[in-house]
Amino acid sequence: MSLSSADLTHLIAATVLLLVAAHALGRLFARFRQPRVAGEILGGLLLGPTLFGLVAPDWQRAVFQGGKATQVGLGIGYQLGLLLLMYCSGAELRRLLARGERKAVIGIAVVGNVVPFLAGLAVVGLYDTSRFLGPAGDKFSFALAFALAIAITSIPVIARIMADLGILGSRFARIVLSVAVLEDLVIYVVLNIALARVAGGRGYDLAAHDVVLRGACGECRR
């Protein structure tokens, strides 16, 4: 697919705007001795529907949805950045699930994930979530996705925070990231069950991931 000058301009403008916001707020947070990643996430929130899309929705759509390649190009950049972050974080770690830390890892994983997961299921059971359901209308799949969102944390964000604070090689960081790895195993299993129900038994499919989640969650993804 060949890109026109307008498409290329849209992609470059969106990329430059994201990089400027991320680096500016990242440096601001670092000046106050906070993890840079917190500022970078805030930059994304400011440029997304949370603020920019609320104040100037037409401009926000024009910048980040205009042009044929803008969304695809930003998506590729996101995936590559995520892969590089995970690789660099893994290269900094000597070992996960060390023998002397397994009890602590398992205990934290159980208390830190099972309890909020069950709480999430309880909230969905007590609250009428019918208006949040997507075209599939599967309340059980929505309940699983909602509970996972409460219980599971993000390995890339945790790894960046540890790296920004300079403690990625510490015992504390190993325990936290070991728990996060176990969380990832759980999320793939549970999410696959939810997606398989919504997708009619197709199971986990990266290409259809966003579409299927919309089918399960509807309004909650907008």
C-alpha positions, -999 to 999 in steps of 0.1 A, spaced: 0 0 0 15 33 -11 11 63 11 1 98 -1 18 129 12 -12 136 33 -12 101 48 24 104 57 20 138 71 -8 126 94 13 97 106 44 119 113 23 145 131 6 120 154 40 103 162 58 136 169 29 148 191 30 116 211 67 116 215 68 153 226 41 148 252 57 116 265 92 130 268 81 163 282 59 149 309 84 121 315 112 146 322 89 166 344 81 136 366 118 126 367 126 161 379 104 154 409 120 120 414 90 100 401 91 72 375 93 87 340 68 61 328 41 78 350 46 110 331 46 92 297 13 75 306 -2 109 316 9 123 282 -10 96 265 -41 103 286 -40 140 278 -38 133 241 -65 106 241 -102 108 245 -98 116 283 -88 153 277 -80 161 240 -109 141 227 -132 157 253 -121 193 247 -116 191 209 -130 158 196 -128 168 159 -91 177 162 -83 146 182 -99 124 155 -81 144 127 -47 139 143 -49 103 154 -75 88 130 -69 108 99 -50 92 70 -49 56 59 -18 46 79 -20 66 111 -37 40 133 -18 11 117 16 29 121 10 39 157 -1 3 164 31 -11 149 51 14 169 33 4 201 39 -34 195 76 -29 187 81 -7 217 64 -32 240 86 -61 226 118 -41 231 108 -30 266 101 -66 276 133 -78 260 154 -52 278 137 -58 311 142 -95 308 179 -90 299 184 -70 332 170 -99 353 192 -128 363 165 -151 374 127 -153 381 111 -176 406 143 -181 426 140 -210 450 141 -189 482 114 -165 469 88 -190 456 67 -190 488 66 -152 488 57 -151 451 29 -176 454 15 -160 485 15 -125 470 0 -138 437 -28 -156 455 -37 -127 479 -31 -100 454 -50 -115 425 -76 -140 438 -91 -116 463 -96 -86 438 -107 -111 411 -135 -125 433 -144 -89 443 -147 -80 406 -170 -109 400 -191 -99 431 -195 -64 418 -207 -76 384 -231 -100 401 -246 -72 423 -247 -45 397 -268 -44 365 -242 -44 337 -266 -50 309 -260 -15 294 -223 -23 291 -227 -55 272 -217 -56 236 -235 -74 206 -227 -108 220 -246 -100 252 -225 -125 272 -226 -113 308 -202 -141 320 -175 -130 295 -180 -94 306 -177 -105 343 -144 -123 335 -130 -93 316 -140 -69 343 -125 -90 371 -93 -94 352 -91 -56 347 -93 -52 385 -70 -81 395 -42 -81 369 -14 -55 366 8 -47 336 42 -63 334 56 -36 310 45 -8 333 59 -25 364 92 -32 346 95 4 334 89 17 369 115 -6 384 140 4 357 133 41 362 138 38 399 171 18 393 159 -13 413 153 -37 385 181 -60 397 169 -61 433 152 -90 451 121 -69 455 119 -64 418 124 -101 411 95 -110 434 72 -84 419 80 -94 383 77 -131 392 42 -124 405 35 -104 373 46 -133 351 22 -157 370 -5 -131 365 1 -131 327 -3 -169 327 -37 -165 345 -49 -137 322 -42 -157 290 -61 -187 303 -91 -167 317 -92 -143 288 -91 -171 263 -122 -186 280 -141 -153 278 -130 -147 242 -139 -182 231 -175 -177 245 -179 -144 226 -162 -156 194 -182 -188 191 -154 -212 201 -126 -196 181 -105 -191 211 -78 -165 214 -71 -147 181 -47 -117 181 -63 -104 149 -98 -105 163 -88 -95 199 -101 -60 199 -133 -69 180 -141 -97 204 -135 -76 235 -159 -51 221 -184 -79 217 -180 -88 254 -178 -53 268 -196 -29 244 -198 5 260 -169 -1 285 -145 -1 256 -156 32 242 
